Amino acid sequence: MQLTGLLWGGKLLEKVEFPIAEVLGPEASVDEIKDLIARKGQVFIKPIFKGGVGKKGKSGLIGRVSDITEALKEKERLYFCEHVHGTTSAKADGVTFEGGVPAEHEVYFSLSESTEFRAPIMTITHHGGVDIEELGPDKIKVVPFDPLTGLKSFHVSNALEELGAPSEIISPLVQNLPKLWTLYNNYGMNMLELNPIRMNPNKKGRLVPIACDFKGSFDIDDPAWKRLGLPSHLFASDYSEFEQEINQLRTYQGQSDVFVMNDKGTITAPTFGGGANALVTELLGDRATISSDFGGNPPYEKMLQISQICFKYWLKQSNVLFIIGGKANNTDIYETFRAMADALRGYFQTYGPTPLYVVVGRGGPNLIRGMAYLKETLESLGLPYSIFGHDSAMSEVVNYALATDKWMEKEGRKLVAAKVAA
């Protein structure tokens, strides 16, 4: 499982307080991009690829801009661009906007496993920003070390001194690079690479290492990576037709992140919020058809489209429609519930009734009004339902949905089918 770029790589580096370039995601507004350009002078626009895809810069897939007009042109060019590197072909799904970091020195650093030394190794050079394969052996240092004691400051300082690195960059790197061993060792990684690290002076004139790109891979058999809370869809290399349809909506307000968990699943769970997504995905397991996060206060039209796509692909095989999320701060529950109820009614009109039990758990603005609209729709369709408010523990609501799915599987589906057909 591979992960590239600062959008998510930066979140990992923040866990060990390693400095990173300022980055905005694909949902960044025009005003946010303009502000970043004004503060940083220039912005790099990079496509987001699932998994690890290299050589983007050499393929012309990195935009460098200094005004908002060019930024929007590059966003349009790169948002869904395709990239072929060797035998790997990938399609982008969004872009990041990364603030420029002026620097005289660029550093390459990586941690990985070595079959030669049968130990972890640090690879480092102060000639970063290029492919290390292009550097001669006198310009790069490979240092094996004991995994029990980990990467220490003296490993870094000795390597840089032997390479003849400028003295002003050694101390900041010695203080910061050992932090990366904590990230590498504690979260199931088998490769971590930062290239380049730009040595940027702070207000006092002291150089600070700033990570300007990230690449990492994880051992899928080591469950430690799950503690990072990364969504499962980040590691998917291919999209199903369903995922492609949903992800076309990502350029609009709100989130629309989905990942097919089990195409034979029996619980379809439109989920709102990253925390809810992580909990629901883990507890539902193979019974879930999809993993999703539809938070971010989506407007009615977007939520209607998302619901129509989800229902078209998954409702017929599902025993339970599980609408779940935490207590929202700014998401209008009435708008989202109204859109989902209208999409459900539209599904029945288009495809005919289907036996389904609806479980709802949510909190937030306009909750009562939204629940009332959804309740009225479900009763008009003859569907059984259970609705939980924000004062219900989410884990218990998930367990209720699981128990309902088992009941539907055993006898409930026949009973509900007779009721909706009447």
VEXNUNU-465695 format. One record per residue: residue in three letters; x, y, z of N, C-alpha, C in turn. Coordinates in pm, whole numbers, padded with zeros to 5 digits, always signed. Layout:
<nodes>
ALAXYZXYZXYZ ...
</nodes>
This chain:
<nodes>
MET+00085-00118+00000+00000+00000+00000+00089+00123+00000 GLN+00070+00210-00099+00154+00328-00112+00073+00456-00099 LEU+00141+00560-00054+00079+00690-00035+00177+00796-00081 THR+00132+00890-00166+00221+00995-00213+00156+01131-00195 GLY+00240+01234-00187+00192+01371-00179+00171+01419-00036 LEU+00159+01550-00023+00148+01611+00110+00006+01620+00163 LEU-00095+01597+00077-00232+01610+00126-00256+01518+00245 TRP-00216+01393+00231-00226+01298+00343-00090+01273+00408 GLY+00018+01279+00328+00150+01262+00386+00180+01368+00490 GLY+00130+01491+00464+00151+01598+00561+00085+01570+00694 LYS-00032+01505+00691-00102+01470+00815-00020+01370+00896 LEU+00050+01281+00825+00137+01185+00894+00257+01256+00957 LEU+00318+01347+00881+00436+01418+00931+00401+01506+01050 GLU+00279+01559+01052+00237+01641+01166+00233+01561+01295 LYS+00213+01431+01285+00208+01346+01405+00342+01344+01479 VAL+00451+01367+01404+00583+01371+01469+00641+01513+01465 GLU+00556+01610+01437+00593+01753+01438+00708+01783+01343 PHE+00706+01719+01226+00805+01752+01123+00746+01861+01035 PRO+00818+01972+01013+00763+02084+00936+00731+02045+00792 ILE+00619+02097+00740+00578+02068+00603+00540+02197+00532 ALA+00548+02194+00398+00500+02306+00318+00350+02320+00336 GLU+00300+02443+00327+00156+02465+00340+00085+02408+00219 VAL-00021+02332+00243-00089+02263+00134-00240+02278+00147 LEU-00307+02301+00033-00453+02304+00025-00499+02187-00060 GLY-00615+02132-00026-00668+02018-00099-00751+02058-00219 PRO-00812+01961-00287-00888+01988-00409-01012+02072-00388 GLU-01061+02080-00263-01180+02159-00236-01150+02305-00203 ALA-01022+02346-00217-00983+02483-00182-01060+02584-00266 SER-01103+02691-00202-01178+02796-00272-01081+02889-00345 VAL-01135+02970-00435-01054+03067-00508-00987+03163-00410 ASP-01058+03207-00310-01002+03301-00212-00887+03237-00134 GLU-00901+03109-00100-00794+03041-00027-00669+03027-00114 ILE-00689+02997-00242-00575+02983-00333-00507+03119-00354 LYS-00588+03225-00372-00532+03359-00390-00451+03401-00267 ASP-00502+03369-00149-00432+03403-00026-00299+03329-00015 LEU-00298+03201-00055-00174+03123-00050-00071+03181-00146 ILE-00115+03219-00265-00023+03279-00363+00033+03411-00310 ALA-00055+03493-00249-00012+03622-00197+00094+03607-00088 ARG+00078+03506-00005+00171+03487+00108+00300+03418+00067 LYS+00290+03324-00028+00406+03243-00064+00475+03287-00194 GLY+00409+03371-00271+00469+03418-00395+00444+03326-00513 GLN+00452+03197-00490+00423+03100-00595+00364+02973-00533 VAL+00291+02901-00616+00223+02780-00570+00248+02668-00671 PHE+00271+02548-00618+00287+02429-00703+00156+02352-00702 ILE+00107+02318-00820-00018+02244-00833+00014+02103-00880 LYS-00024+02005-00798+00013+01866-00826-00112+01779-00829 PRO-00123+01688-00927-00237+01597-00931-00228+01494-00819 ILE-00345+01449-00773-00351+01347-00670-00377+01212-00736 PHE-00283+01120-00721-00300+00985-00774-00315+00888-00659 LYS-00401+00790-00676-00412+00684-00576-00287+00596-00585 GLY-00239+00553-00470-00118+00472-00469+00003+00559-00499 GLY+00115+00496-00535+00237+00568-00564+00266+00570-00712 VAL+00272+00688-00771+00304+00704-00912+00416+00805-00922 GLY+00530+00764-00980+00646+00851-00984+00662+00927-01114 LYS+00768+01009-01117+00810+01084-01237+00703+01180-01287 LYS+00627+01240-01196+00523+01334-01241+00585+01462-01296 GLY+00691+01509-01228+00754+01632-01272+00813+01621-01412 LYS+00878+01510-01440+00940+01491-01572+00835+01476-01681 SER+00714+01440-01642+00605+01425-01740+00524+01553-01757 GLY+00569+01662-01694+00499+01789-01706+00369+01795-01629 LEU+00357+01715-01523+00232+01708-01448+00239+01783-01316 ILE+00327+01880-01309+00332+01969-01193+00327+02113-01244 GLY+00227+02188-01199+00214+02327-01239+00280+02421-01140 ARG+00341+02527-01189+00406+02626-01104+00350+02763-01143 VAL+00277+02828-01052+00205+02950-01088+00229+03059-00985 SER+00202+03183-01027+00216+03296-00936+00096+03390-00941 ASP-00012+03346-01007-00136+03425-01006-00255+03330-01016 ILE-00372+03379-00975-00489+03294-00964-00539+03246-01100 THR-00524+03327-01204-00570+03286-01337-00498+03161-01384 GLU-00365+03162-01371-00286+03044-01411-00313+02926-01319 ALA-00340+02955-01192-00368+02847-01097-00494+02771-01138 LEU-00598+02844-01177-00722+02779-01217-00706+02704-01349 LYS-00623+02756-01440-00595+02684-01565-00523+02553-01537 GLU-00425+02558-01447-00351+02436-01413-00439+02337-01339 LYS-00529+02388-01255-00623+02299-01187-00708+02224-01289 GLU-00758+02296-01388-00839+02233-01492-00759+02131-01571 ARG-00632+02163-01600-00547+02072-01679-00513+01944-01604 LEU-00494+01955-01474-00439+01842-01398-00541+01765-01315 TYR-00661+01818-01297-00757+01761-01202-00787+01614-01233 PHE-00808+01580-01360-00835+01441-01397-00735+01392-01502 CYS-00611+01440-01492-00510+01402-01592-00473+01254-01577 GLU-00416+01197-01682-00370+01058-01682-00218+01057-01689 HIS-00159+00960-01624-00013+00950-01618+00029+00804-01637 VAL+00124+00783-01724+00178+00650-01748+00327+00652-01715 HIS+00368+00564-01624+00509+00554-01587+00547+00406-01588 GLY+00625+00367-01685+00658+00226-01700+00533+00147-01735 THR+00504+00047-01654+00384-00035-01676+00266+00015-01593 THR+00286+00126-01520+00182+00179-01433+00106+00291-01502 SER-00026+00279-01502-00111+00383-01558-00207+00429-01450 ALA-00223+00560-01435-00309+00611-01328-00383+00735-01375 LYS-00501+00755-01318-00582+00873-01346-00593+00954-01219 ALA-00566+01085-01230-00572+01172-01113-00715+01189-01065 ASP-00727+01223-00937-00857+01249-00878-00844+01372-00789 GLY-00824+01488-00852-00807+01611-00777-00664+01663-00782 VAL-00642+01779-00721-00510+01839-00716-00485+01896-00577 THR-00359+01920-00547-00321+01994-00427-00255+02125-00469 PHE-00265+02223-00382-00199+02353-00402-00098+02368-00289 GLU+00031+02367-00325+00137+02368-00224+00215+02498-00232 GLY+00225+02568-00119+00297+02694-00114+00445+02676-00140 GLY+00502+02765-00220+00645+02759-00249+00730+02783-00125 VAL+00845+02715-00119+00937+02729-00007+01075+02767-00063 PRO+01112+02894-00059+01244+02933-00111+01356+02874-00027 ALA+01460+02827-00094+01571+02765-00022+01694+02755-00112 GLU+01811+02762-00051+01937+02742-00123+01979+02596-00122 HIS+01932+02522-00020+01974+02382-00004+01853+02290-00008 GLU+01867+02179-00080+01763+02077-00086+01822+01943-00044 VAL+01746+01869+00037+01795+01744+00095+01703+01630+00055 TYR+01763+01515+00025+01687+01390+00005+01707+01304+00130 PHE+01596+01244+00178+01605+01156+00295+01505+01043+00279 SER+01546+00922+00314+01452+00810+00314+01490+00708+00421 LEU+01388+00636+00465+01405+00519+00552+01343+00400+00480 SER+01412+00289+00482+01359+00169+00416+01424+00046+00477 GLU+01385-00071+00427+01441-00196+00475+01545-00248+00375 SER+01651-00304+00424+01758-00353+00338+01776-00503+00356 THR+01765-00576+00245+01793-00719+00250+01944-00745+00258 GLU+02023-00650+00209+02169-00665+00214+02220-00658+00358 PHE+02173-00559+00432+02218-00541+00570+02128-00611+00671 ARG+02011-00661+00625+01912-00719+00715+01881-00625+00831 ALA+01858-00500+00795+01833-00395+00893+01770-00276+00821 PRO+01708-00186+00896+01660-00063+00833+01779+00024+00791 ILE+01760+00103+00688+01867+00192+00641+01814+00334+00623 MET+01903+00429+00647+01877+00569+00615+01957+00603+00490 THR+01891+00666+00394+01960+00716+00275+01947+00867+00275 ILE+02059+00937+00259+02057+01083+00271+02157+01147+00176 THR+02123+01264+00126+02214+01347+00047+02168+01491+00057 HIS+02264+01584+00052+02229+01726+00049+02217+01776-00095 HIS+02215+01683-00191+02189+01716-00331+02050+01666-00368 GLY+01948+01711-00293+01812+01662-00313+01741+01732-00426 GLY+01612+01698-00443+01533+01758-00548+01551+01693-00684 VAL+01630+01585-00689+01652+01512-00814+01633+01364-00787 ASP+01633+01284-00893+01632+01138-00875+01767+01095-00821 ILE+01766+01023-00710+01894+00986-00649+01973+00890-00737 GLU+01902+00824-00832+01973+00736-00924+02071+00814-01012 GLU+02049+00945-01025+02135+01027-01109+02259+01075-01035 LEU+02267+01049-00903+02381+01095-00824+02489+00988-00815 GLY+02613+01034-00813+02725+00942-00795+02734+00893-00652 PRO+02804+00782-00627+02813+00724-00492+02880+00817-00391 ASP+02958+00915-00438+03025+01007-00346+02931+01117-00296 LYS+02812+01125-00354+02718+01231-00316+02599+01181-00235 ILE+02599+01054-00202+02486+00996-00129+02538+00897-00026 LYS+02471+00891+00087+02516+00805+00196+02405+00711+00238 VAL+02436+00582+00248+02343+00480+00295+02394+00428+00428 VAL+02310+00439+00532+02355+00405+00667+02260+00303+00730 PRO+02305+00179+00752+02223+00081+00826+02230+00111+00976 PHE+02123+00076+01049+02124+00097+01193+02039-00008+01263 ASP+02057-00020+01392+01989-00121+01473+01843-00081+01495 PRO+01746-00166+01455+01605-00129+01475+01565-00120+01621 LEU+01639-00185+01710+01605-00180+01852+01634-00043+01913 THR+01739+00022+01865+01773+00154+01918+01721+00265+01827 GLY+01696+00234+01698+01638+00330+01607+01738+00428+01549 LEU+01686+00522+01470+01770+00624+01407+01806+00730+01511 LYS+01934+00756+01523+01983+00853+01621+02044+00974+01553 SER+02062+01079+01630+02117+01203+01577+02255+01182+01517 PHE+02338+01098+01581+02475+01081+01532+02478+01012+01396 HIS+02375+00929+01364+02369+00869+01231+02360+00978+01125 VAL+02274+01078+01155+02252+01187+01060+02376+01276+01050 SER+02430+01317+01164+02544+01410+01163+02667+01346+01100 ASN+02695+01221+01131+02812+01154+01072+02799+01144+00921 ALA+02680+01107+00873+02660+01091+00730+02678+01223+00656 LEU+02621+01331+00710+02631+01461+00644+02773+01515+00647 GLU+02843+01494+00755+02982+01539+00763+03069+01464+00664 GLU+03046+01335+00649+03123+01256+00552+03093+01298+00409 LEU+02972+01347+00385+02937+01395+00251+02987+01536+00225 GLY+03036+01604+00330+03081+01741+00314+02968+01840+00302 ALA+02857+01813+00369+02741+01902+00362+02772+02034+00430 PRO+02711+02144+00386+02731+02274+00450+02697+02268+00599 SER+02780+02329+00679+02763+02318+00825+02630+02373+00873 GLU+02578+02478+00804+02455+02541+00853+02332+02452+00840 ILE+02337+02346+00758+02219+02260+00744+02225+02138+00836 ILE+02342+02110+00890+02358+01985+00966+02278+01986+01095 SER+02293+02092+01175+02225+02095+01304+02073+02087+01293 PRO+02008+02165+01204+01861+02153+01191+01817+02013+01148 LEU+01895+01949+01062+01859+01814+01018+01879+01712+01129 VAL+01986+01729+01206+02013+01640+01320+01900+01647+01421 GLN+01842+01764+01439+01735+01781+01536+01601+01725+01488 ASN+01579+01724+01357+01447+01690+01305+01434+01553+01238 LEU+01537+01508+01169+01522+01382+01094+01498+01260+01182 PRO+01557+01249+01301+01528+01130+01383+01380+01116+01420 LYS+01302+01226+01414+01159+01216+01442+01090+01120+01344 LEU+01145+01112+01223+01079+01032+01120+01087+00883+01150 TRP+01185+00842+01230+01192+00701+01270+01069+00663+01353 THR+01021+00756+01436+00901+00730+01516+00782+00702+01425 LEU+00766+00783+01322+00657+00762+01226+00673+00630+01153 TYR+00794+00604+01105+00823+00483+01029+00803+00357+01113 ASN+00852+00359+01234+00854+00240+01318+00722+00212+01387 ASN+00645+00317+01419+00525+00299+01500+00399+00271+01419 TYR+00403+00294+01288+00279+00285+01210+00289+00189+01091 GLY+00372+00088+01102+00374-00019+01002+00428+00020+00866 MET+00517+00117+00858+00572+00159+00730+00692+00072+00692 ASN+00711+00051+00563+00834-00015+00517+00914+00073+00422 MET+00866+00195+00397+00943+00294+00322+00886+00433+00348 LEU+00975+00528+00372+00935+00667+00390+01038+00753+00318 GLU+00992+00840+00230+01085+00922+00151+01037+01067+00147 LEU+01126+01160+00176+01101+01303+00161+01200+01357+00059 ASN+01147+01409-00052+01234+01463-00157+01156+01564-00241 PRO+01189+01693-00226+01299+01744-00143+01253+01790-00005 ILE+01351+01798+00084+01338+01876+00207+01411+02007+00178 ARG+01339+02119+00182+01402+02248+00154+01438+02317+00285 MET+01562+02364+00289+01613+02429+00410+01580+02577+00403 ASN+01472+02615+00472+01416+02749+00463+01449+02829+00589 PRO+01503+02951+00576+01535+03030+00696+01409+03081+00766 ASN+01407+03072+00899+01295+03127+00976+01319+03275+01003 LYS+01235+03337+01086+01245+03481+01111+01377+03519+01176 LYS+01438+03426+01247+01567+03454+01311+01685+03421+01221 GLY+01656+03374+01099+01763+03342+01006+01815+03201+01018 ARG+01760+03123+01112+01804+02984+01128+01732+02896+01028 LEU+01805+02804+00965+01746+02716+00865+01654+02612+00931 VAL+01540+02590+00868+01443+02491+00915+01413+02395+00800 PRO+01419+02263+00822+01387+02168+00715+01237+02162+00691 ILE+01193+02186+00568+01052+02184+00531+01029+02072+00429 ALA+00947+01974+00464+00915+01866+00370+00826+01920+00259 CYS+00870+01904+00134+00794+01955+00019+00737+01844-00068 ASP+00760+01721-00033+00694+01608-00098+00708+01487-00007 PHE+00617+01393-00022+00613+01275+00066+00583+01151-00017 LYS+00651+01044+00017+00618+00914-00041+00635+00810+00069 GLY+00539+00722+00083+00548+00619+00186+00477+00493+00144 SER+00520+00380+00197+00449+00254+00174+00434+00183+00308 PHE+00327+00102+00316+00291+00036+00440+00283-00115+00421 ASP+00315-00186+00526+00301-00331+00527+00156-00363+00559 ILE+00081-00414+00459-00061-00438+00477-00088-00543+00585 ASP+00011-00628+00614-00006-00731+00717+00023-00680+00858 ASP+00074-00558+00868+00101-00498+00999-00015-00404+01033 PRO-00099-00439+01130-00217-00356+01159-00185-00219+01217 ALA-00057-00191+01245-00021-00063+01307-00062+00056+01221 TRP-00065+00041+01088-00099+00153+01000-00242+00200+01021 LYS-00327+00112+01072-00467+00150+01092-00483+00256+01200 ARG-00383+00269+01288-00391+00369+01394-00379+00511+01339 LEU-00335+00523+01215-00322+00656+01155-00457+00716+01118 GLY-00560+00631+01108-00692+00680+01074-00706+00720+00928 LEU-00626+00661+00841-00635+00693+00698-00754+00622+00636 PRO-00830+00689+00552-00943+00621+00486-00894+00513+00390 SER-00967+00403+00385-00925+00287+00305-00912+00319+00157 HIS-00996+00413+00107-00996+00437-00036-00865+00497-00087 LEU-00780+00549+00004-00653+00606-00040-00563+00503-00106 PHE-00582+00376-00071-00494+00272-00120-00555+00192-00235 ALA-00669+00238-00288-00730+00172-00402-00663+00221-00529 SER-00622+00131-00617-00556+00169-00742-00654+00185-00856 ASP-00770+00121-00847-00868+00128-00955-01003+00169-00899 TYR-01081+00233-00983-01217+00273-00947-01318+00180-01011 SER-01423+00149-00939-01537+00084-01000-01620+00191-01071 GLU-01720+00148-01149-01807+00246-01215-01876+00334-01111 PHE-01917+00273-01001-01982+00349-00894-01890+00458-00840 GLU-01764+00423-00810-01670+00521-00756-01643+00632-00857 GLN-01634+00596-00983-01611+00698-01086-01726+00797-01092 GLU-01848+00747-01084-01964+00837-01088-01966+00930-00967 ILE-01943+00876-00849-01945+00957-00728-01833+01061-00732 ASN-01714+01019-00770-01599+01109-00761-01602+01221-00864 GLN-01688+01210-00965-01706+01322-01056-01767+01442-00984 LEU-01827+01418-00868-01892+01525-00793-01798+01595-00696 ARG-01672+01554-00691-01581+01608-00591-01543+01754-00615 THR-01567+01806-00734-01531+01944-00761-01632+02042-00703 TYR-01741+01994-00648-01844+02080-00592-01831+02088-00440 GLN-01912+02174-00381-01909+02191-00236-01941+02060-00165 GLY-01875+02039-00051-01897+01917+00026-01806+01805-00020 GLN-01805+01697+00056-01720+01583+00025-01803+01476-00046 SER-01732+01390-00121-01800+01276-00183-01701+01164-00202 ASP-01637+01126-00091-01535+01022-00096-01599+00886-00072 VAL-01575+00792-00163-01631+00658-00149-01527+00552-00184 PHE-01548+00434-00130-01463+00320-00158-01548+00195-00143 VAL-01548+00109-00243-01627-00014-00237-01561-00112-00142 MET-01634-00150-00038-01581-00244+00061-01609-00388+00022 ASN-01735-00416-00015-01774-00552-00051-01892-00545-00147 ASP-01869-00584-00271-01976-00574-00370-02087-00675-00347 LYS-02072-00759-00244-02178-00852-00204-02235-00815-00068 GLY-02201-00696-00018-02246-00653+00114-02396-00633+00121 THR-02448-00622+00242-02594-00609+00262-02633-00486+00344 ILE-02535-00405+00385-02564-00280+00454-02502-00166+00373 THR-02584-00074+00326-02533+00044+00256-02540+00161+00351 ALA-02424+00219+00381-02414+00319+00488-02360+00451+00437 PRO-02446+00542+00390-02400+00680+00363-02359+00744+00495 THR-02232+00779+00506-02174+00823+00633-02128+00968+00623 PHE-02142+01042+00732-02107+01183+00734-02000+01208+00840 GLY-01880+01243+00795-01771+01275+00888-01664+01168+00889 GLY-01536+01213+00897-01424+01119+00895-01421+01025+01014 GLY-01452+01078+01135-01455+00992+01253-01561+00886+01244 ALA-01680+00925+01197-01788+00829+01179-01749+00725+01074 ASN-01686+00769+00967-01645+00678+00861-01552+00569+00913 ALA-01452+00611+00993-01355+00514+01045-01422+00411+01135 LEU-01510+00458+01225-01577+00366+01318-01673+00274+01246 VAL-01755+00330+01159-01857+00251+01089-01793+00148+00998 THR-01690+00188+00925-01624+00095+00833-01565-00023+00909 GLU-01502+00006+01025-01439-00101+01102-01543-00196+01161 LEU-01652-00143+01217-01750-00227+01285-01839-00306+01189 LEU-01873-00246+01074-01960-00317+00979-01885-00428+00907 GLY-01755-00410+00885-01676-00515+00820-01728-00551+00682 ASP-01734-00681+00654-01773-00728+00521-01921-00708+00490 ARG-02001-00674+00589-02143-00651+00561-02168-00518+00490 ALA-02069-00428+00496-02084-00297+00433-02058-00305+00283 THR-02143-00241+00204-02117-00234+00060-02011-00130+00030 ILE-02018-00013+00098-01926+00096+00069-01875+00160+00198 SER-01760+00224+00187-01711+00315+00289-01725+00455+00231 SER-01779+00551+00309-01807+00681+00250-01792+00792+00352 ASP-01769+00913+00300-01773+01034+00382-01838+01143+00297 PHE-01963+01177+00331-02039+01276+00255-02060+01404+00336 GLY-01967+01434+00428-01979+01553+00511-01945+01680+00435 GLY-01919+01787+00510-01882+01912+00447-01998+01998+00403 ASN-02117+01976+00460-02237+02054+00430-02271+02056+00280 PRO-02295+01939+00221-02330+01936+00079-02466+02001+00056 PRO-02484+02077-00052-02615+02134-00084-02712+02026-00129 TYR-02839+02061-00134-02944+01965-00169-02915+01894-00300 GLU-02881+01968-00406-02863+01907-00538-02751+01804-00538 LYS-02641+01835-00470-02530+01739-00467-02568+01615-00388 MET-02632+01634-00273-02670+01519-00191-02773+01433-00263 LEU-02860+01496-00340-02958+01420-00419-02886+01334-00522 GLN-02788+01391-00592-02714+01314-00693-02636+01199-00630 ILE-02570+01228-00518-02494+01123-00448-02586+01009-00408 SER-02701+01043-00351-02796+00941-00305-02850+00860-00422 GLN-02883+00927-00531-02935+00857-00648-02834+00754-00700 ILE-02706+00792-00703-02602+00700-00751-02587+00583-00653 CYS-02579+00613-00523-02564+00506-00423-02680+00407-00430 PHE-02802+00461-00436-02919+00374-00436-02925+00291-00564 LYS-02891+00351-00676-02895+00279-00804-02805+00155-00800 TYR-02688+00167-00739-02593+00057-00739-02616-00044-00626 TRP-02664+00002-00510-02656-00085-00392-02788-00118-00323 LEU-02894-00046-00352-03015-00063-00271-03082-00199-00291 LYS-03081-00250-00412-03151-00375-00441-03096-00491-00358 GLN-02965-00495-00337-02905-00607-00264-02899-00582-00114 SER-02933-00462-00070-02915-00426+00071-03036-00464+00156 ASN-03007-00509+00277-03110-00530+00378-03134-00403+00458 VAL-03026-00326+00478-03032-00209+00565-02974-00088+00492 LEU-03048+00022+00494-02994+00152+00456-02960+00223+00586 PHE-02832+00247+00608-02783+00296+00736-02728+00438+00717 ILE-02805+00538+00756-02765+00679+00743-02707+00722+00877 ILE-02576+00749+00881-02510+00765+01010-02405+00877+01005 GLY-02394+00951+01114-02294+01057+01128-02295+01110+01270 GLY-02194+01186+01305-02188+01245+01437-02278+01367+01446 LYS-02261+01445+01550-02337+01569+01564-02266+01677+01484 ALA-02330+01721+01375-02268+01817+01285-02263+01956+01346 ASN-02163+02033+01303-02154+02173+01344-02224+02264+01244 ASN-02201+02237+01114-02255+02329+01014-02332+02260+00902 THR-02338+02127+00901-02413+02058+00797-02563+02070+00825 ASP-02637+02114+00726-02782+02129+00740-02848+01992+00726 ILE-02891+01935+00838-02946+01799+00838-03075+01793+00756 TYR-03154+01899+00760-03278+01898+00683-03248+01886+00534 GLU-03150+01960+00484-03118+01955+00341-03067+01817+00300 THR-02980+01758+00381-02925+01626+00345-03033+01518+00355 PHE-03115+01522+00462-03220+01421+00477-03328+01437+00370 ARG-03361+01561+00337-03461+01585+00233-03413+01529+00099 ALA-03285+01550+00068-03228+01499-00056-03229+01346-00059 MET-03192+01284+00052-03187+01138+00057-03328+01079+00051 ALA-03422+01143+00117-03561+01095+00113-03617+01106-00028 ASP-03590+01218-00095-03638+01235-00232-03574+01135-00327 ALA-03446+01106-00305-03378+01007-00389-03435+00868-00366 LEU-03470+00837-00242-03528+00707-00209-03667+00693-00274 ARG-03745+00799-00266-03876+00797-00331-03861+00781-00483 GLY-03763+00851-00539-03737+00841-00682-03693+00702-00723 TYR-03614+00637-00637-03571+00500-00667-03692+00406-00675 PHE-03782+00417-00579-03901+00331-00579-03987+00357-00703 GLN-03995+00482-00745-04074+00514-00864-04009+00460-00991 THR-03876+00459-00995-03804+00416-01115-03785+00265-01121 TYR-03743+00206-01009-03704+00064-01008-03804-00025-00936 GLY-03904+00033-00873-03999-00046-00798-03956-00062-00654 PRO-04049-00105-00566-04017-00119-00423-03917-00230-00398 THR-03839-00215-00293-03743-00316-00251-03750-00330-00100 PRO-03741-00451-00046-03748-00468+00100-03623-00410+00166 LEU-03645-00319+00261-03534-00244+00318-03572-00198+00458 TYR-03478-00202+00549-03496-00145+00682-03401-00026+00693 VAL-03453+00088+00734-03373+00210+00739-03337+00242+00884 VAL-03207+00256+00911-03157+00293+01043-03086+00427+01029 VAL-03122+00522+01116-03068+00657+01107-03009+00699+01240 GLY-02889+00758+01237-02828+00814+01357-02757+00943+01320 ARG-02802+01057+01376-02747+01186+01333-02779+01293+01436 GLY-02704+01401+01430-02729+01519+01510-02680+01642+01436 GLY-02735+01758+01471-02689+01880+01406-02802+01977+01375 PRO-02771+02085+01303-02871+02189+01273-02991+02135+01195 ASN-03109+02177+01231-03235+02139+01164-03260+01987+01169 LEU-03215+01926+01279-03227+01780+01291-03373+01735+01295 ILE-03455+01796+01381-03594+01752+01396-03671+01767+01266 ARG-03651+01880+01200-03719+01903+01073-03676+01799+00969 GLY-03545+01769+00966-03496+01669+00871-03548+01530+00901 MET-03550+01493+01028-03601+01361+01067-03750+01348+01034 ALA-03824+01457+01054-03968+01453+01025-03993+01430+00876 TYR-03915+01496+00792-03930+01480+00647-03897+01336+00607 LEU-03786+01284+00662-03744+01147+00629-03847+01046+00680 LYS-03896+01066+00802-03996+00977+00862-04122+00971+00775 GLU-04169+01086+00731-04289+01092+00648-04269+01016+00517 THR-04151+01029+00457-04121+00960+00332-04117+00809+00351 LEU-04051+00765+00458-04038+00622+00483-04174+00559+00509 GLU-04260+00629+00583-04393+00574+00610-04478+00568+00483 SER-04461+00667+00395-04537+00665+00270-04492+00551+00179 LEU-04365+00508+00193-04312+00398+00112-04335+00262+00179 GLY-04383+00264+00303-04408+00139+00375-04284+00074+00431 LEU-04176+00151+00450-04050+00095+00498-04038+00107+00650 PRO-03995+00001+00718-03970+00010+00862-03844+00092+00887 TYR-03837+00155+01005-03721+00240+01032-03700+00251+01182 SER-03576+00290+01217-03541+00326+01355-03452+00449+01346 ILE-03484+00551+01425-03411+00677+01418-03353+00710+01555 PHE-03222+00742+01557-03150+00773+01680-03098+00916+01673 GLY-03104+00988+01785-03055+01125+01791-02909+01133+01829 HIS-02862+01257+01848-02720+01279+01877-02679+01229+02015 ASP-02777+01201+02104-02744+01154+02238-02725+01003+02244 SER-02735+00936+02131-02712+00791+02125-02567+00763+02089 ALA-02505+00667+02156-02367+00631+02126-02359+00571+01986 MET-02266+00623+01905-02259+00578+01766-02229+00429+01756 SER-02143+00378+01843-02109+00236+01837-02232+00149+01862 GLU-02321+00194+01951-02443+00118+01978-02539+00123+01860 VAL-02543+00237+01791-02628+00249+01673-02576+00157+01562 VAL-02443+00149+01549-02384+00058+01449-02420-00087+01483 ASN-02409-00123+01611-02445-00259+01653-02593-00287+01626 TYR-02678-00186+01642-02821-00202+01612-02840-00230+01463 ALA-02766-00158+01378-02776-00180+01234-02731-00321+01197 LEU-02626-00369+01262-02577-00505+01237-02683-00609+01278 ALA-02742-00588+01395-02845-00681+01440-02966-00677+01346 THR-03000-00561+01298-03113-00549+01205-03083-00622+01074 ASP-02960-00611+01027-02920-00680+00904-02934-00831+00921 LYS-02895-00883+01037-02906-01027+01063-03054-01068+01069 TRP-03136-00984+01130-03280-01015+01135-03342-01013+00996 MET-03304-00915+00917-03354-00907+00779-03311-01030+00700 GLU-03191-01073+00722-03137-01190+00652-03214-01316+00688 LYS-03252-01325+00816-03317-01445+00865-03465-01451+00827 GLU-03539-01345+00856-03683-01347+00830-03742-01212+00789 GLY-03674-01105+00827-03730-00973+00808-03749-00932+00663 ARG-03659-00975+00575-03669-00933+00436-03801-00980+00372 LYS-03842-01101+00406-03969-01154+00353-04088-01073+00408 LEU-04080-01041+00536-04189-00966+00598-04200-00825+00540 VAL-04085-00761+00522-04085-00626+00468-04129-00627+00322 ALA-04084-00730+00247-04121-00740+00104-04272-00749+00088 ALA-04336-00824+00176-04482-00837+00168-04550-00703+00199 LYS-04490-00626+00289-04551-00499+00328-04537-00394+00218 VAL-04417-00383+00157-04395-00278+00056-04465-00313-00075 ALA-04492-00443-00097-04559-00484-00220-04710-00466-00211 ALA-04759-00451-00087-04905-00443-00066-04960-00312-00121 
</nodes>
